[in-house]
Amino acid sequence: METDKFQELVSEVLERLAQENTEIRQTTNQLSERIDNIESILLRIDNNLEQKFQALLEAQQVQIEINQRICDGLSQNGKKEDAPSKGLFS
C-alpha cells in the first residue's frame, strides 16, 4: 500500500515538473520573441537616427556655404561702396 502511495506521489511530482518545464519553455520562447522584436525596433530607431543626423550634417554644410556666399557678397558690396564714385558728370 505504501509503495502504491509513493509511486502515485512520485508520478504527481513528475507530472507537475513536466508541466512547469513546458510553461518555462513557453515563457522562454515568448521572451525570446519579444527580445527579437525589441532588437528589430532598436535597429530601426538606430538607422532612423543615423539618417536624421546625416541630414542635419548636410543641412549644416549647406547653411555654411550659403552664409559664406552672403559674406562674400557683402564683402564685394563693401568694396564697391568704398570705391570713389565718378558720378553722372565725370
Secondary structure by P-SEA (a helix, b strand, c coil): caaaaaaaaaaaaaaaaaaaaaaaaaaaaaaaaaaaaaaaaaaaaaaaaaaaaaaaaaaaaaaaaaaaaaaaaaaaaaaaaacccccccc
